[in-house]
Amino acid sequence: MKLDRKEILAALETITIAGEGKNMVESGAVKNVLTFGNEVVVDLVIATPALHIKKRAEEDIKKLIHEKFSPEAEVKVNIKVEAPEKTNEIKGKAIPGISNIIAVASGKGGVGKSTVTANLAVTLAKMGFKVGVLDADIYGPSMPIMFDVENEKPISVEVDGKSKMKPIESYEIKLLSIGFFTAPSQAVIWRGPMAAKALNQMIFDAAWGELDFMLIDLPPGTGDIHLSIMQSLPITGAVVVSTPQAVALADAKKGVSMFQSDSINVPVLGIIENMAYFTPEELPNNKYYIFGNGGAKNLAEDLQVPFLGEVPLVQSIREAGDYGRPAALQTASVIESVFEEITRNVVQETVNRNESLPPTEAIKITTMAGCSAVNKK
């Protein structure tokens, strides 16, 4: 019996390779079929290197040809494994209606990052922007206290047929924080994946509505929560907060480095120096540089990122945060003008970034090397 290549190819359409769904011809696994008298050669490319799948494919081809065409045929199956290129992309979903997502970070704790975030938010709102704040500091949520909404609980609302969390509103700011779902004295003892899941719920299962700016108050450092946020959301840019002292600046430098690393590549809008100097209430023109002079400004120049401004160490800022009324709301005060200048700079850098760079994509870390401190060339 003369073996016909076209007939064999048609017959192979009845065989499916395990795990691939389509038959081996339709899937493109069969690259070639050659016949030489009583000999048949089938070139096969599969995506799975598993030995039992390769063996099963070979046996199925031989059995088919022997049963359908000739039991005397000499069948040779050449199998090559070509695994598809893996991207492992974690696609960030843009939140409809949110124009700019600004991450506020610090290299270390205690530099006033949450205080700065709260005051940036209320200043943006006073300028007429629609603002939301996501308190991503899972283990130390501060926003419920700073906005005087400790005892509030988000309610469920229906949006487009789906149940969503309605953010708490205070001073025209929409807020969500893990602090709304735990008792004030309750510690959040979660591993990274559980914390990331909670954050994703606050991001994507919330009715944020239309926002010009969403500010994300990140935890201190450069860890798992930061990666989860930046893998979930296309961050417009980052603002890094530091005090002037050397130990804070060393960590702030690492924070900037994290955002600028090849694997993350989030634009740094600038650095804010908090607790830049102390001015006593009775001596408003005096400046005492308790933590050092101009450290964050010099760091910004060294790293070639914008310096957004400096916030003095003033007792009323602390008191305002503790009482739940951000200090920038104090009309005609020095603090109001300080935060107005810094916020204008943040807005301007956001505009500059949007004019000169394409929209940020959520980061895609494909290997552990993508998170490594070693810069691989």
C-alpha positions in Angstrom: 0.0 0.0 0.0 1.3 3.4 -1.0 1.3 5.8 1.9 -0.2 9.2 1.0 1.2 12.3 2.9 -2.1 14.3 2.7 -4.2 11.3 4.0 -1.8 10.8 6.9 -2.0 14.6 7.7 -5.8 14.5 7.7 -5.8 11.4 9.9 -3.6 13.2 12.5 -6.4 15.7 13.0 -8.1 13.1 15.1 -5.3 13.1 17.7 -5.1 15.6 20.6 -1.9 16.2 22.6 -2.7 16.0 26.3 -3.1 19.4 27.9 -3.2 21.4 24.6 -6.9 21.2 23.8 -6.7 21.3 20.0 -5.8 18.5 17.7 -2.1 18.2 16.8 -2.5 19.6 13.3 -4.7 22.5 14.3 -2.5 23.4 17.2 0.5 23.5 14.9 2.3 20.7 16.7 2.7 18.7 13.4 5.5 20.5 11.6 6.0 18.1 8.7 5.0 14.6 7.4 7.3 12.8 5.0 6.6 9.4 3.2 9.3 7.2 1.6 7.7 4.0 0.2 6.8 2.1 3.4 8.4 4.7 5.8 6.6 7.6 7.5 8.4 10.4 9.3 6.4 12.8 11.5 8.1 16.0 12.9 6.3 17.1 16.0 6.8 20.1 18.3 5.1 20.1 21.7 5.0 22.7 24.5 5.2 20.3 27.4 8.5 18.5 28.2 6.8 15.8 30.3 8.1 12.4 29.3 4.7 10.7 29.5 3.1 13.2 27.2 5.9 12.8 24.6 5.6 9.0 24.8 1.8 9.1 24.5 2.0 11.4 21.4 4.4 9.0 19.8 2.4 5.9 20.5 -0.9 7.6 19.3 0.7 8.5 15.9 2.2 5.0 15.4 -1.1 3.3 16.4 -3.1 5.5 14.0 -0.9 4.9 11.0 -0.6 1.2 11.6 -4.4 0.7 12.1 -5.6 3.2 9.4 -3.0 2.7 6.7 -0.6 -0.2 7.0 0.5 -2.4 9.9 3.8 -2.9 8.1 4.6 0.8 7.9 7.8 2.0 9.6 6.9 5.0 11.6 9.4 7.4 13.0 8.3 10.3 15.2 10.7 13.2 15.9 9.6 15.1 18.9 11.0 18.5 19.8 10.0 20.5 22.9 9.6 24.2 22.6 8.0 25.7 25.6 6.1 29.0 24.9 7.8 32.2 26.1 6.6 32.9 29.6 6.0 36.5 30.5 4.4 36.0 33.9 2.9 39.5 33.5 0.8 40.7 36.4 -1.4 43.1 34.5 -2.5 46.1 36.5 -6.0 47.1 36.0 -6.6 50.8 35.7 -9.4 52.0 37.9 -12.0 53.7 35.7 -12.4 57.3 36.6 -9.1 57.8 38.4 -6.7 60.1 36.5 -3.5 60.1 38.6 -2.3 57.6 41.2 0.5 59.0 43.4 2.4 56.7 45.8 3.7 58.5 48.9 6.7 56.5 50.3 9.5 56.8 52.8 12.6 54.7 53.3 12.0 54.4 57.0 9.3 54.9 59.5 8.8 58.0 61.7 9.5 60.6 59.1 5.9 61.9 58.9 4.9 60.3 55.6 1.3 59.8 56.6 1.1 63.4 57.9 2.4 64.7 54.6 0.0 62.5 52.7 -3.0 63.8 54.6 -2.0 67.4 54.2 -1.3 66.9 50.5 -4.8 65.4 50.1 -6.7 68.3 51.8 -4.6 70.9 49.9 -5.4 69.2 46.6 -9.1 69.2 47.6 -8.9 72.9 48.5 -7.5 73.6 45.0 -10.6 72.0 43.5 -9.3 68.5 42.7 -11.3 65.4 43.4 -9.1 63.3 45.8 -9.0 59.9 47.3 -6.6 58.4 49.8 -5.8 54.6 50.0 -4.1 53.8 53.4 -1.8 51.0 52.3 0.1 51.0 55.5 -1.6 47.7 56.5 0.3 47.2 59.8 0.1 50.8 61.0 -2.9 52.6 59.4 -3.0 56.3 60.4 -5.6 57.9 58.1 -8.7 57.1 60.2 -7.1 59.1 63.1 -5.8 61.9 60.9 -9.2 62.5 59.3 -11.2 62.0 62.5 -13.1 59.0 61.2 -11.8 56.2 63.5 -15.3 54.9 64.3 -16.6 55.0 60.8 -17.3 51.8 58.8 -17.6 51.7 55.0 -21.0 50.6 53.8 -21.9 48.5 50.7 -23.4 50.2 47.6 -24.5 48.7 44.3 -22.6 49.9 41.2 -23.5 48.5 37.8 -25.1 45.5 39.5 -22.1 44.8 41.7 -21.7 45.3 45.4 -18.9 47.8 46.2 -17.4 49.4 49.3 -18.2 53.1 49.6 -15.2 55.0 50.9 -15.5 57.1 54.0 -15.6 60.8 53.2 -13.9 63.5 55.4 -13.0 67.1 54.4 -14.0 66.2 50.8 -11.5 63.3 50.7 -12.6 59.7 50.0 -10.8 57.3 52.3 -10.2 53.6 52.6 -8.0 52.0 55.2 -7.6 48.6 56.9 -8.2 50.6 60.1 -11.9 50.8 59.3 -12.2 47.0 59.5 -10.2 46.4 62.7 -10.6 47.5 66.3 -8.2 50.4 67.2 -6.3 48.1 69.7 -6.2 45.1 67.3 -2.9 44.2 65.7 -3.0 43.1 62.0 -1.0 39.9 62.1 -1.0 38.9 58.4 1.5 37.5 56.0 2.2 39.3 52.8 -0.3 37.4 50.5 -3.2 38.1 52.9 -2.3 41.8 53.2 -2.0 42.0 49.4 -5.5 40.5 49.1 -7.0 43.0 51.5 -5.3 45.9 49.5 -6.7 44.6 46.2 -10.2 44.5 47.7 -9.9 48.1 48.8 -8.6 49.1 45.4 -10.9 47.2 43.0 -14.0 46.5 45.1 -14.5 50.1 46.1 -16.8 52.7 44.6 -14.1 55.4 44.2 -16.0 57.3 41.5 -14.2 60.1 39.6 -10.9 61.2 41.1 -8.2 63.5 39.8 -5.7 62.2 42.3 -5.5 59.0 44.3 -2.8 59.2 47.0 -1.5 55.9 48.3 0.1 56.1 51.7 2.6 53.2 51.5 4.2 51.5 54.5 7.8 52.4 55.3 10.7 50.6 53.5 10.8 48.7 50.3 8.9 45.5 50.7 6.1 43.1 49.7 3.3 45.7 50.0 5.1 48.1 47.7 5.5 45.3 45.1 1.8 44.3 45.5 0.6 47.8 44.9 2.8 48.4 41.9 1.9 45.1 40.4 -1.8 45.9 40.8 -1.9 49.5 39.7 -0.4 51.7 37.0 1.3 54.2 39.4 1.6 57.7 37.8 4.5 58.6 40.0 6.0 58.5 43.5 6.8 61.1 46.1 9.4 60.2 48.7 9.3 61.8 52.2 12.4 62.1 54.3 13.8 64.1 57.3 17.2 65.9 56.8 19.2 63.5 59.1 21.7 61.1 57.6 20.0 57.8 58.7 16.7 58.9 57.1 18.4 60.1 53.9 20.2 56.7 53.5 16.8 55.0 53.5 15.2 57.6 51.4 17.9 57.0 48.8 16.9 53.3 48.8 13.3 54.3 48.4 14.1 56.4 45.3 16.3 53.5 44.0 13.4 51.1 44.3 11.1 53.2 42.1 13.9 53.8 39.6 15.1 50.2 39.3 14.8 48.5 35.9 12.2 46.0 37.2 9.8 48.7 38.6 10.5 51.9 36.7 8.0 54.2 38.3 8.7 58.0 37.8 9.8 59.8 40.9 8.0 63.1 41.1 10.3 64.4 43.8 11.4 64.4 47.4 9.7 66.3 50.3 11.8 67.2 53.4 9.7 66.9 56.5 10.8 68.3 59.9 13.2 70.5 58.0 13.7 73.0 60.9 12.0 74.0 64.1 10.3 77.3 64.6 9.1 78.2 68.1 5.6 79.8 68.2 7.0 82.7 70.1 9.9 83.2 67.7 8.2 82.7 64.2 11.3 84.1 62.3 13.8 81.7 63.9 14.8 78.4 62.4 16.6 75.7 64.3 17.9 72.8 62.2 17.5 70.0 64.8 17.9 67.1 62.3 20.4 68.8 60.0 20.2 71.4 57.3 19.1 70.7 53.7 19.8 67.0 53.6 16.8 66.0 51.5 17.3 68.9 49.2 20.9 67.9 48.6 19.8 64.3 48.1 17.3 65.3 45.5 20.1 67.2 43.6 22.5 64.2 43.9 19.8 61.8 42.5 18.6 64.3 39.9 15.0 64.3 41.0 12.9 67.3 41.8 12.9 68.8 45.3 9.3 69.5 46.1 9.7 71.6 49.3 10.3 71.5 53.0 7.9 71.2 55.9 9.0 72.8 59.2 8.7 71.0 62.6 5.8 72.8 64.1 3.8 71.6 67.1 0.5 72.5 65.5 1.1 70.0 62.7 1.3 67.1 65.2 -1.6 68.4 67.2 -3.8 68.8 64.1 -3.0 65.2 63.0 -3.9 63.9 66.5 -7.2 65.8 66.5 -8.1 64.6 63.1 -8.0 67.9 61.3 -4.9 68.1 58.9 -2.9 71.3 59.6 -3.1 72.5 56.0 -6.8 73.3 56.7 -5.6 76.1 59.0 -6.6 79.2 57.0 -4.0 81.9 56.5 -1.4 80.0 58.5 2.3 79.4 57.7 1.5 75.6 57.4 -1.2 76.3 54.9 1.2 78.2 52.6 3.9 75.6 53.0 1.7 72.8 51.9 0.2 74.9 49.1 3.6 75.4 47.6 4.6 71.7 48.0 1.2 70.6 46.5 1.6 73.0 43.5 5.0 71.4 42.9 3.5 67.9 43.0 0.8 68.9 40.6 3.3 70.6 38.2 5.6 67.5 38.3 2.6 65.3 37.6 1.7 67.5 34.6 5.3 67.4 33.4 5.4 63.6 33.8 2.2 63.1 31.8 3.3 65.4 29.0 6.7 63.7 28.6 6.2 60.1 29.5 3.7 57.4 28.3 1.2 56.1 31.0 2.9 53.8 33.5 2.1 50.1 33.3 1.9 47.9 36.3 5.2 46.3 36.9 6.0 42.8 35.7 8.5 40.9 37.8 9.3 37.7 36.0 12.1 36.3 38.3 13.4 36.7 41.8 16.3 38.6 40.1 13.8 41.3 39.3 13.6 42.0 43.0 17.3 41.6 43.7 19.5 44.4 45.1 22.1 43.3 42.6 21.9 45.3 39.4 22.4 42.7 36.7 23.8 44.0 33.4 
